[in-house]
Amino acid sequence: MNALRQPWGLIRILRLVIGSIVIYQSVGEQQPILGLLGAFFVIQALMNTGCGATGCQIPRSTSKKTLKTEVIDYEDVNQV
């Protein structure tokens, strides 16, 4: 139930609309496999998931790492 209450973005609404249209077409054309594809999009929209269990996002690192920069000195080399 919490998944339905999360904010609805453009992509989530788009998945719901596409899934609904595909299900409507599958009923009209009597294509059950097409209906499964539409159901997949509708379930993605309702559960707010993407490609997998964690979605398509990159997991955030919990540790805070500081970047250490090293100063490099360059010398000019003159060719004769």
C-alpha positions as CSV (number, residue, x, y, z in Angstrom):
1,M,0.0,0.0,0.0
2,N,2.9,2.3,0.6
3,A,4.1,1.9,-3.0
4,L,0.8,3.5,-4.2
5,R,1.3,6.5,-1.9
6,Q,4.7,7.4,-3.2
7,P,4.9,10.4,-5.5
8,W,3.7,9.7,-9.1
9,G,6.2,11.0,-11.6
10,L,5.9,11.3,-15.4
11,I,7.4,7.9,-16.1
12,R,5.2,6.1,-13.6
13,I,2.1,7.7,-15.1
14,L,3.4,6.8,-18.6
15,R,3.8,3.2,-17.6
16,L,0.2,3.1,-16.3
17,V,-1.2,4.6,-19.4
18,I,0.8,2.4,-21.8
19,G,-0.1,-0.7,-19.8
20,S,-3.8,0.2,-19.8
21,I,-3.8,0.8,-23.5
22,V,-2.0,-2.5,-24.2
23,I,-4.4,-4.4,-21.9
24,Y,-7.4,-2.7,-23.7
25,Q,-6.0,-3.7,-27.1
26,S,-5.2,-7.3,-26.0
27,V,-8.8,-7.8,-24.9
28,G,-10.1,-6.4,-28.2
29,E,-7.7,-8.5,-30.3
30,Q,-8.0,-11.5,-28.0
31,Q,-4.3,-11.7,-27.5
32,P,-3.5,-13.0,-24.0
33,I,0.3,-12.7,-24.3
34,L,-0.1,-9.0,-25.2
35,G,-2.3,-8.7,-22.0
36,L,0.5,-10.1,-19.9
37,L,2.8,-7.4,-21.3
38,G,0.3,-4.8,-20.4
39,A,-0.1,-6.2,-17.0
40,F,3.6,-6.0,-16.6
41,F,3.6,-2.3,-17.2
42,V,0.6,-1.7,-14.9
43,I,2.2,-3.6,-12.1
44,Q,5.4,-1.7,-12.6
45,A,3.5,1.6,-12.3
46,L,1.5,0.5,-9.2
47,M,4.5,-0.9,-7.4
48,N,6.8,1.9,-8.5
49,T,9.5,-0.5,-9.7
50,G,11.7,-0.4,-12.7
51,C,14.0,-3.0,-14.2
52,G,14.5,-5.1,-11.1
53,A,13.9,-5.3,-7.4
54,T,15.9,-2.1,-6.7
55,G,14.7,-0.4,-9.9
56,C,17.1,1.1,-12.4
57,Q,18.9,3.3,-10.0
58,I,22.5,3.0,-8.9
59,P,22.8,2.1,-5.2
60,R,24.3,4.9,-3.1
61,S,27.4,4.3,-1.1
62,T,26.9,4.4,2.6
63,S,30.5,5.2,3.4
64,K,31.9,8.7,3.0
65,K,35.1,8.6,1.2
66,T,37.3,11.7,0.7
67,L,39.2,12.1,-2.4
68,K,42.8,12.8,-1.9
69,T,44.5,14.8,-4.6
70,E,48.2,14.8,-5.1
71,V,50.0,17.9,-6.5
72,I,52.2,17.0,-9.4
73,D,55.1,19.3,-10.4
74,Y,56.0,19.4,-14.1
75,E,59.3,20.5,-15.6
76,D,59.7,22.1,-19.0
77,V,62.1,20.2,-21.2
78,N,63.7,22.3,-23.9
79,Q,65.0,20.5,-26.9
80,V,68.0,21.9,-28.7
